[in-house]
């Protein structure tokens, strides 16, 4: 489904970063947008942005 999508969004909070998973659904090259929370590590966010992914980082007050 990702291969035929016009745009792809990933919704993941800070607890999902730095974890190893048994499966991978897509690589960063297949993701255009990441929506995450304000607790996500800045270094992780910067690395993802460097891959060309638009990152929307939300504060918990929103």
mmCIF file of the N, C-alpha and C atoms, coordinates in Angstrom:
data_MODEL
# 
_entry.id   MODEL 
# 
loop_
_atom_site.group_PDB 
_atom_site.id 
_atom_site.type_symbol 
_atom_site.label_atom_id 
_atom_site.label_alt_id 
_atom_site.label_comp_id 
_atom_site.label_asym_id 
_atom_site.label_entity_id 
_atom_site.label_seq_id 
_atom_site.pdbx_PDB_ins_code 
_atom_site.Cartn_x 
_atom_site.Cartn_y 
_atom_site.Cartn_z 
_atom_site.occupancy 
_atom_site.B_iso_or_equiv 
_atom_site.pdbx_formal_charge 
_atom_site.auth_seq_id 
_atom_site.auth_comp_id 
_atom_site.auth_asym_id 
_atom_site.auth_atom_id 
_atom_site.pdbx_PDB_model_num 
ATOM 1   N N  . UNK A 1 1  ? 0.817  -1.195 0.000  1.00 0.00 ? 1  UNK A N  1 
ATOM 2   C CA . UNK A 1 1  ? 0.000  0.000  0.000  1.00 0.00 ? 1  UNK A CA 1 
ATOM 3   C C  . UNK A 1 1  ? 0.859  1.256  0.000  1.00 0.00 ? 1  UNK A C  1 
ATOM 4   N N  . UNK A 1 2  ? 1.991  1.225  0.667  1.00 0.00 ? 2  UNK A N  1 
ATOM 5   C CA . UNK A 1 2  ? 2.854  2.398  0.704  1.00 0.00 ? 2  UNK A CA 1 
ATOM 6   C C  . UNK A 1 2  ? 3.322  2.755  -0.702 1.00 0.00 ? 2  UNK A C  1 
ATOM 7   N N  . UNK A 1 3  ? 3.599  1.763  -1.501 1.00 0.00 ? 3  UNK A N  1 
ATOM 8   C CA . UNK A 1 3  ? 4.129  2.019  -2.844 1.00 0.00 ? 3  UNK A CA 1 
ATOM 9   C C  . UNK A 1 3  ? 3.138  2.744  -3.754 1.00 0.00 ? 3  UNK A C  1 
ATOM 10  N N  . UNK A 1 4  ? 1.838  2.663  -3.465 1.00 0.00 ? 4  UNK A N  1 
ATOM 11  C CA . UNK A 1 4  ? 0.852  3.341  -4.304 1.00 0.00 ? 4  UNK A CA 1 
ATOM 12  C C  . UNK A 1 4  ? 0.280  4.597  -3.646 1.00 0.00 ? 4  UNK A C  1 
ATOM 13  N N  . UNK A 1 5  ? 0.735  4.917  -2.445 1.00 0.00 ? 5  UNK A N  1 
ATOM 14  C CA . UNK A 1 5  ? 0.232  6.091  -1.730 1.00 0.00 ? 5  UNK A CA 1 
ATOM 15  C C  . UNK A 1 5  ? 0.827  7.368  -2.310 1.00 0.00 ? 5  UNK A C  1 
ATOM 16  N N  . UNK A 1 6  ? 0.020  8.424  -2.358 1.00 0.00 ? 6  UNK A N  1 
ATOM 17  C CA . UNK A 1 6  ? 0.517  9.731  -2.775 1.00 0.00 ? 6  UNK A CA 1 
ATOM 18  C C  . UNK A 1 6  ? 1.455  10.308 -1.718 1.00 0.00 ? 6  UNK A C  1 
ATOM 19  N N  . UNK A 1 7  ? 1.106  10.131 -0.462 1.00 0.00 ? 7  UNK A N  1 
ATOM 20  C CA . UNK A 1 7  ? 1.933  10.585 0.657  1.00 0.00 ? 7  UNK A CA 1 
ATOM 21  C C  . UNK A 1 7  ? 1.825  9.571  1.783  1.00 0.00 ? 7  UNK A C  1 
ATOM 22  N N  . UNK A 1 8  ? 2.910  9.455  2.550  1.00 0.00 ? 8  UNK A N  1 
ATOM 23  C CA . UNK A 1 8  ? 2.897  8.528  3.680  1.00 0.00 ? 8  UNK A CA 1 
ATOM 24  C C  . UNK A 1 8  ? 3.188  9.276  4.967  1.00 0.00 ? 8  UNK A C  1 
ATOM 25  N N  . UNK A 1 9  ? 2.454  8.925  6.008  1.00 0.00 ? 9  UNK A N  1 
ATOM 26  C CA . UNK A 1 9  ? 2.591  9.523  7.331  1.00 0.00 ? 9  UNK A CA 1 
ATOM 27  C C  . UNK A 1 9  ? 2.899  8.415  8.330  1.00 0.00 ? 9  UNK A C  1 
ATOM 28  N N  . UNK A 1 10 ? 3.800  8.718  9.236  1.00 0.00 ? 10 UNK A N  1 
ATOM 29  C CA . UNK A 1 10 ? 4.105  7.816  10.330 1.00 0.00 ? 10 UNK A CA 1 
ATOM 30  C C  . UNK A 1 10 ? 3.774  8.538  11.619 1.00 0.00 ? 10 UNK A C  1 
ATOM 31  N N  . UNK A 1 11 ? 2.973  7.931  12.463 1.00 0.00 ? 11 UNK A N  1 
ATOM 32  C CA . UNK A 1 11 ? 2.623  8.469  13.768 1.00 0.00 ? 11 UNK A CA 1 
ATOM 33  C C  . UNK A 1 11 ? 3.312  7.606  14.814 1.00 0.00 ? 11 UNK A C  1 
ATOM 34  N N  . UNK A 1 12 ? 4.273  8.198  15.545 1.00 0.00 ? 12 UNK A N  1 
ATOM 35  C CA . UNK A 1 12 ? 5.031  7.428  16.532 1.00 0.00 ? 12 UNK A CA 1 
ATOM 36  C C  . UNK A 1 12 ? 5.461  8.348  17.667 1.00 0.00 ? 12 UNK A C  1 
ATOM 37  N N  . UNK A 1 13 ? 5.190  7.948  18.896 1.00 0.00 ? 13 UNK A N  1 
ATOM 38  C CA . UNK A 1 13 ? 5.636  8.760  20.025 1.00 0.00 ? 13 UNK A CA 1 
ATOM 39  C C  . UNK A 1 13 ? 7.085  8.419  20.374 1.00 0.00 ? 13 UNK A C  1 
ATOM 40  N N  . UNK A 1 14 ? 7.636  9.140  21.336 1.00 0.00 ? 14 UNK A N  1 
ATOM 41  C CA . UNK A 1 14 ? 9.054  9.019  21.695 1.00 0.00 ? 14 UNK A CA 1 
ATOM 42  C C  . UNK A 1 14 ? 9.453  7.608  22.116 1.00 0.00 ? 14 UNK A C  1 
ATOM 43  N N  . UNK A 1 15 ? 8.522  6.836  22.620 1.00 0.00 ? 15 UNK A N  1 
ATOM 44  C CA . UNK A 1 15 ? 8.864  5.500  23.114 1.00 0.00 ? 15 UNK A CA 1 
ATOM 45  C C  . UNK A 1 15 ? 9.198  4.527  21.978 1.00 0.00 ? 15 UNK A C  1 
ATOM 46  N N  . UNK A 1 16 ? 8.895  4.896  20.747 1.00 0.00 ? 16 UNK A N  1 
ATOM 47  C CA . UNK A 1 16 ? 9.149  4.006  19.610 1.00 0.00 ? 16 UNK A CA 1 
ATOM 48  C C  . UNK A 1 16 ? 10.553 4.179  19.035 1.00 0.00 ? 16 UNK A C  1 
ATOM 49  N N  . UNK A 1 17 ? 11.280 5.212  19.429 1.00 0.00 ? 17 UNK A N  1 
ATOM 50  C CA . UNK A 1 17 ? 12.609 5.471  18.889 1.00 0.00 ? 17 UNK A CA 1 
ATOM 51  C C  . UNK A 1 17 ? 13.671 4.799  19.745 1.00 0.00 ? 17 UNK A C  1 
ATOM 52  N N  . UNK A 1 18 ? 14.708 4.299  19.083 1.00 0.00 ? 18 UNK A N  1 
ATOM 53  C CA . UNK A 1 18 ? 15.781 3.613  19.791 1.00 0.00 ? 18 UNK A CA 1 
ATOM 54  C C  . UNK A 1 18 ? 15.439 2.171  20.135 1.00 0.00 ? 18 UNK A C  1 
ATOM 55  N N  . UNK A 1 19 ? 14.323 1.691  19.616 1.00 0.00 ? 19 UNK A N  1 
ATOM 56  C CA . UNK A 1 19 ? 13.882 0.317  19.876 1.00 0.00 ? 19 UNK A CA 1 
ATOM 57  C C  . UNK A 1 19 ? 14.151 -0.527 18.628 1.00 0.00 ? 19 UNK A C  1 
ATOM 58  N N  . UNK A 1 20 ? 14.450 -1.789 18.838 1.00 0.00 ? 20 UNK A N  1 
ATOM 59  C CA . UNK A 1 20 ? 14.622 -2.701 17.717 1.00 0.00 ? 20 UNK A CA 1 
ATOM 60  C C  . UNK A 1 20 ? 13.352 -3.535 17.586 1.00 0.00 ? 20 UNK A C  1 
ATOM 61  N N  . UNK A 1 21 ? 12.899 -3.697 16.366 1.00 0.00 ? 21 UNK A N  1 
ATOM 62  C CA . UNK A 1 21 ? 11.667 -4.432 16.108 1.00 0.00 ? 21 UNK A CA 1 
ATOM 63  C C  . UNK A 1 21 ? 11.966 -5.695 15.307 1.00 0.00 ? 21 UNK A C  1 
ATOM 64  N N  . UNK A 1 22 ? 11.075 -6.653 15.383 1.00 0.00 ? 22 UNK A N  1 
ATOM 65  C CA . UNK A 1 22 ? 11.234 -7.873 14.603 1.00 0.00 ? 22 UNK A CA 1 
ATOM 66  C C  . UNK A 1 22 ? 10.849 -7.673 13.145 1.00 0.00 ? 22 UNK A C  1 
ATOM 67  N N  . UNK A 1 23 ? 10.057 -6.650 12.881 1.00 0.00 ? 23 UNK A N  1 
ATOM 68  C CA . UNK A 1 23 ? 9.618  -6.389 11.508 1.00 0.00 ? 23 UNK A CA 1 
ATOM 69  C C  . UNK A 1 23 ? 9.841  -4.924 11.153 1.00 0.00 ? 23 UNK A C  1 
ATOM 70  N N  . UNK A 1 24 ? 9.922  -4.669 9.856  1.00 0.00 ? 24 UNK A N  1 
ATOM 71  C CA . UNK A 1 24 ? 10.020 -3.302 9.357  1.00 0.00 ? 24 UNK A CA 1 
ATOM 72  C C  . UNK A 1 24 ? 8.992  -3.150 8.257  1.00 0.00 ? 24 UNK A C  1 
ATOM 73  N N  . UNK A 1 25 ? 8.143  -2.159 8.376  1.00 0.00 ? 25 UNK A N  1 
ATOM 74  C CA . UNK A 1 25 ? 7.093  -1.932 7.394  1.00 0.00 ? 25 UNK A CA 1 
ATOM 75  C C  . UNK A 1 25 ? 7.619  -1.105 6.227  1.00 0.00 ? 25 UNK A C  1 
ATOM 76  N N  . UNK A 1 26 ? 8.460  -0.100 6.530  1.00 0.00 ? 26 UNK A N  1 
ATOM 77  C CA . UNK A 1 26 ? 8.982  0.776  5.476  1.00 0.00 ? 26 UNK A CA 1 
ATOM 78  C C  . UNK A 1 26 ? 10.278 1.411  5.947  1.00 0.00 ? 26 UNK A C  1 
ATOM 79  N N  . UNK A 1 27 ? 11.108 1.795  4.993  1.00 0.00 ? 27 UNK A N  1 
ATOM 80  C CA . UNK A 1 27 ? 12.310 2.551  5.301  1.00 0.00 ? 27 UNK A CA 1 
ATOM 81  C C  . UNK A 1 27 ? 12.002 4.039  5.284  1.00 0.00 ? 27 UNK A C  1 
ATOM 82  N N  . UNK A 1 28 ? 12.918 4.834  5.810  1.00 0.00 ? 28 UNK A N  1 
ATOM 83  C CA . UNK A 1 28 ? 12.700 6.281  5.862  1.00 0.00 ? 28 UNK A CA 1 
ATOM 84  C C  . UNK A 1 28 ? 12.555 6.883  4.474  1.00 0.00 ? 28 UNK A C  1 
ATOM 85  N N  . UNK A 1 29 ? 13.126 6.256  3.473  1.00 0.00 ? 29 UNK A N  1 
ATOM 86  C CA . UNK A 1 29 ? 13.006 6.765  2.106  1.00 0.00 ? 29 UNK A CA 1 
ATOM 87  C C  . UNK A 1 29 ? 11.575 6.671  1.581  1.00 0.00 ? 29 UNK A C  1 
ATOM 88  N N  . UNK A 1 30 ? 10.735 5.887  2.252  1.00 0.00 ? 30 UNK A N  1 
ATOM 89  C CA . UNK A 1 30 ? 9.343  5.708  1.846  1.00 0.00 ? 30 UNK A CA 1 
ATOM 90  C C  . UNK A 1 30 ? 8.361  6.552  2.659  1.00 0.00 ? 30 UNK A C  1 
ATOM 91  N N  . UNK A 1 31 ? 8.877  7.279  3.641  1.00 0.00 ? 31 UNK A N  1 
ATOM 92  C CA . UNK A 1 31 ? 8.046  8.086  4.541  1.00 0.00 ? 31 UNK A CA 1 
ATOM 93  C C  . UNK A 1 31 ? 8.258  9.560  4.216  1.00 0.00 ? 31 UNK A C  1 
ATOM 94  N N  . UNK A 1 32 ? 7.168  10.303 4.019  1.00 0.00 ? 32 UNK A N  1 
ATOM 95  C CA . UNK A 1 32 ? 7.286  11.740 3.781  1.00 0.00 ? 32 UNK A CA 1 
ATOM 96  C C  . UNK A 1 32 ? 7.068  12.572 5.043  1.00 0.00 ? 32 UNK A C  1 
ATOM 97  N N  . UNK A 1 33 ? 6.238  12.089 5.952  1.00 0.00 ? 33 UNK A N  1 
ATOM 98  C CA . UNK A 1 33 ? 5.863  12.872 7.130  1.00 0.00 ? 33 UNK A CA 1 
ATOM 99  C C  . UNK A 1 33 ? 5.922  12.007 8.392  1.00 0.00 ? 33 UNK A C  1 
ATOM 100 N N  . UNK A 1 34 ? 6.467  12.581 9.447  1.00 0.00 ? 34 UNK A N  1 
ATOM 101 C CA . UNK A 1 34 ? 6.460  11.946 10.763 1.00 0.00 ? 34 UNK A CA 1 
ATOM 102 C C  . UNK A 1 34 ? 5.760  12.880 11.727 1.00 0.00 ? 34 UNK A C  1 
ATOM 103 N N  . UNK A 1 35 ? 4.811  12.350 12.472 1.00 0.00 ? 35 UNK A N  1 
ATOM 104 C CA . UNK A 1 35 ? 4.146  13.086 13.542 1.00 0.00 ? 35 UNK A CA 1 
ATOM 105 C C  . UNK A 1 35 ? 4.555  12.413 14.842 1.00 0.00 ? 35 UNK A C  1 
ATOM 106 N N  . UNK A 1 36 ? 5.154  13.198 15.739 1.00 0.00 ? 36 UNK A N  1 
ATOM 107 C CA . UNK A 1 36 ? 5.638  12.633 16.996 1.00 0.00 ? 36 UNK A CA 1 
ATOM 108 C C  . UNK A 1 36 ? 5.409  13.629 18.128 1.00 0.00 ? 36 UNK A C  1 
ATOM 109 N N  . UNK A 1 37 ? 5.733  13.216 19.323 1.00 0.00 ? 37 UNK A N  1 
ATOM 110 C CA . UNK A 1 37 ? 5.502  14.076 20.489 1.00 0.00 ? 37 UNK A CA 1 
ATOM 111 C C  . UNK A 1 37 ? 6.759  14.871 20.839 1.00 0.00 ? 37 UNK A C  1 
ATOM 112 N N  . UNK A 1 38 ? 6.587  15.822 21.733 1.00 0.00 ? 38 UNK A N  1 
ATOM 113 C CA . UNK A 1 38 ? 7.666  16.710 22.131 1.00 0.00 ? 38 UNK A CA 1 
ATOM 114 C C  . UNK A 1 38 ? 8.766  16.050 22.937 1.00 0.00 ? 38 UNK A C  1 
ATOM 115 N N  . UNK A 1 39 ? 8.572  14.830 23.385 1.00 0.00 ? 39 UNK A N  1 
ATOM 116 C CA . UNK A 1 39 ? 9.587  14.131 24.167 1.00 0.00 ? 39 UNK A CA 1 
ATOM 117 C C  . UNK A 1 39 ? 10.564 13.347 23.291 1.00 0.00 ? 39 UNK A C  1 
ATOM 118 N N  . UNK A 1 40 ? 10.325 13.337 21.984 1.00 0.00 ? 40 UNK A N  1 
ATOM 119 C CA . UNK A 1 40 ? 11.228 12.622 21.089 1.00 0.00 ? 40 UNK A CA 1 
ATOM 120 C C  . UNK A 1 40 ? 12.580 13.322 21.078 1.00 0.00 ? 40 UNK A C  1 
ATOM 121 N N  . UNK A 1 41 ? 13.634 12.541 21.191 1.00 0.00 ? 41 UNK A N  1 
ATOM 122 C CA . UNK A 1 41 ? 14.994 13.051 21.271 1.00 0.00 ? 41 UNK A CA 1 
ATOM 123 C C  . UNK A 1 41 ? 15.320 13.933 20.066 1.00 0.00 ? 41 UNK A C  1 
ATOM 124 N N  . UNK A 1 42 ? 15.898 15.107 20.321 1.00 0.00 ? 42 UNK A N  1 
ATOM 125 C CA . UNK A 1 42 ? 16.235 16.059 19.255 1.00 0.00 ? 42 UNK A CA 1 
ATOM 126 C C  . UNK A 1 42 ? 17.185 15.445 18.229 1.00 0.00 ? 42 UNK A C  1 
ATOM 127 N N  . UNK A 1 43 ? 18.155 14.660 18.675 1.00 0.00 ? 43 UNK A N  1 
ATOM 128 C CA . UNK A 1 43 ? 19.096 14.032 17.743 1.00 0.00 ? 43 UNK A CA 1 
ATOM 129 C C  . UNK A 1 43 ? 18.372 13.077 16.791 1.00 0.00 ? 43 UNK A C  1 
ATOM 130 N N  . UNK A 1 44 ? 17.400 12.331 17.316 1.00 0.00 ? 44 UNK A N  1 
ATOM 131 C CA . UNK A 1 44 ? 16.610 11.430 16.460 1.00 0.00 ? 44 UNK A CA 1 
ATOM 132 C C  . UNK A 1 44 ? 15.826 12.237 15.425 1.00 0.00 ? 44 UNK A C  1 
ATOM 133 N N  . UNK A 1 45 ? 15.197 13.314 15.872 1.00 0.00 ? 45 UNK A N  1 
ATOM 134 C CA . UNK A 1 45 ? 14.414 14.161 14.972 1.00 0.00 ? 45 UNK A CA 1 
ATOM 135 C C  . UNK A 1 45 ? 15.319 14.759 13.891 1.00 0.00 ? 45 UNK A C  1 
ATOM 136 N N  . UNK A 1 46 ? 16.488 15.245 14.282 1.00 0.00 ? 46 UNK A N  1 
ATOM 137 C CA . UNK A 1 46 ? 17.425 15.832 13.314 1.00 0.00 ? 46 UNK A CA 1 
ATOM 138 C C  . UNK A 1 46 ? 17.873 14.813 12.273 1.00 0.00 ? 46 UNK A C  1 
ATOM 139 N N  . UNK A 1 47 ? 18.176 13.588 12.701 1.00 0.00 ? 47 UNK A N  1 
ATOM 140 C CA . UNK A 1 47 ? 18.599 12.531 11.766 1.00 0.00 ? 47 UNK A CA 1 
ATOM 141 C C  . UNK A 1 47 ? 17.482 12.200 10.768 1.00 0.00 ? 47 UNK A C  1 
ATOM 142 N N  . UNK A 1 48 ? 16.259 12.184 11.247 1.00 0.00 ? 48 UNK A N  1 
ATOM 143 C CA . UNK A 1 48 ? 15.122 11.879 10.372 1.00 0.00 ? 48 UNK A CA 1 
ATOM 144 C C  . UNK A 1 48 ? 14.905 13.014 9.380  1.00 0.00 ? 48 UNK A C  1 
ATOM 145 N N  . UNK A 1 49 ? 15.011 14.253 9.851  1.00 0.00 ? 49 UNK A N  1 
ATOM 146 C CA . UNK A 1 49 ? 14.874 15.400 8.943  1.00 0.00 ? 49 UNK A CA 1 
ATOM 147 C C  . UNK A 1 49 ? 15.951 15.381 7.860  1.00 0.00 ? 49 UNK A C  1 
ATOM 148 N N  . UNK A 1 50 ? 17.159 14.968 8.221  1.00 0.00 ? 50 UNK A N  1 
ATOM 149 C CA . UNK A 1 50 ? 18.250 14.886 7.248  1.00 0.00 ? 50 UNK A CA 1 
ATOM 150 C C  . UNK A 1 50 ? 17.937 13.891 6.129  1.00 0.00 ? 50 UNK A C  1 
ATOM 151 N N  . UNK A 1 51 ? 17.046 12.963 6.393  1.00 0.00 ? 51 UNK A N  1 
ATOM 152 C CA . UNK A 1 51 ? 16.642 11.985 5.380  1.00 0.00 ? 51 UNK A CA 1 
ATOM 153 C C  . UNK A 1 51 ? 15.542 12.532 4.470  1.00 0.00 ? 51 UNK A C  1 
ATOM 154 N N  . UNK A 1 52 ? 15.158 13.794 4.692  1.00 0.00 ? 52 UNK A N  1 
ATOM 155 C CA . UNK A 1 52 ? 14.144 14.432 3.855  1.00 0.00 ? 52 UNK A CA 1 
ATOM 156 C C  . UNK A 1 52 ? 12.719 14.259 4.337  1.00 0.00 ? 52 UNK A C  1 
ATOM 157 N N  . UNK A 1 53 ? 12.547 13.783 5.565  1.00 0.00 ? 53 UNK A N  1 
ATOM 158 C CA . UNK A 1 53 ? 11.216 13.575 6.122  1.00 0.00 ? 53 UNK A CA 1 
ATOM 159 C C  . UNK A 1 53 ? 10.769 14.862 6.830  1.00 0.00 ? 53 UNK A C  1 
ATOM 160 N N  . UNK A 1 54 ? 9.547  15.301 6.547  1.00 0.00 ? 54 UNK A N  1 
ATOM 161 C CA . UNK A 1 54 ? 8.970  16.446 7.253  1.00 0.00 ? 54 UNK A CA 1 
ATOM 162 C C  . UNK A 1 54 ? 8.511  15.962 8.628  1.00 0.00 ? 54 UNK A C  1 
ATOM 163 N N  . UNK A 1 55 ? 9.026  16.591 9.689  1.00 0.00 ? 55 UNK A N  1 
ATOM 164 C CA . UNK A 1 55 ? 8.706  16.157 11.046 1.00 0.00 ? 55 UNK A CA 1 
ATOM 165 C C  . UNK A 1 55 ? 7.828  17.203 11.719 1.00 0.00 ? 55 UNK A C  1 
ATOM 166 N N  . UNK A 1 56 ? 6.693  16.769 12.225 1.00 0.00 ? 56 UNK A N  1 
ATOM 167 C CA . UNK A 1 56 ? 5.803  17.615 13.023 1.00 0.00 ? 56 UNK A CA 1 
ATOM 168 C C  . UNK A 1 56 ? 5.890  17.085 14.447 1.00 0.00 ? 56 UNK A C  1 
ATOM 169 N N  . UNK A 1 57 ? 6.486  17.895 15.333 1.00 0.00 ? 57 UNK A N  1 
ATOM 170 C CA . UNK A 1 57 ? 6.667  17.487 16.708 1.00 0.00 ? 57 UNK A CA 1 
ATOM 171 C C  . UNK A 1 57 ? 5.699  18.283 17.578 1.00 0.00 ? 57 UNK A C  1 
ATOM 172 N N  . UNK A 1 58 ? 4.767  17.583 18.210 1.00 0.00 ? 58 UNK A N  1 
ATOM 173 C CA . UNK A 1 58 ? 3.698  18.211 18.973 1.00 0.00 ? 58 UNK A CA 1 
ATOM 174 C C  . UNK A 1 58 ? 4.018  18.249 20.463 1.00 0.00 ? 58 UNK A C  1 
ATOM 175 N N  . UNK A 1 59 ? 3.644  19.338 21.099 1.00 0.00 ? 59 UNK A N  1 
ATOM 176 C CA . UNK A 1 59 ? 3.728  19.418 22.554 1.00 0.00 ? 59 UNK A CA 1 
ATOM 177 C C  . UNK A 1 59 ? 2.524  18.696 23.133 1.00 0.00 ? 59 UNK A C  1 
ATOM 178 N N  . UNK A 1 60 ? 2.671  18.226 24.375 1.00 0.00 ? 60 UNK A N  1 
ATOM 179 C CA . UNK A 1 60 ? 1.561  17.480 24.966 1.00 0.00 ? 60 UNK A CA 1 
ATOM 180 C C  . UNK A 1 60 ? 0.364  18.360 25.269 1.00 0.00 ? 60 UNK A C  1 
ATOM 181 N N  . UNK A 1 61 ? 0.528  19.687 25.237 1.00 0.00 ? 61 UNK A N  1 
ATOM 182 C CA . UNK A 1 61 ? -0.580 20.592 25.508 1.00 0.00 ? 61 UNK A CA 1 
ATOM 183 C C  . UNK A 1 61 ? -1.543 20.746 24.342 1.00 0.00 ? 61 UNK A C  1 
ATOM 184 N N  . UNK A 1 62 ? -1.192 20.204 23.183 1.00 0.00 ? 62 UNK A N  1 
ATOM 185 C CA . UNK A 1 62 ? -2.063 20.374 22.007 1.00 0.00 ? 62 UNK A CA 1 
ATOM 186 C C  . UNK A 1 62 ? -3.106 19.304 21.933 1.00 0.00 ? 62 UNK A C  1 
# 
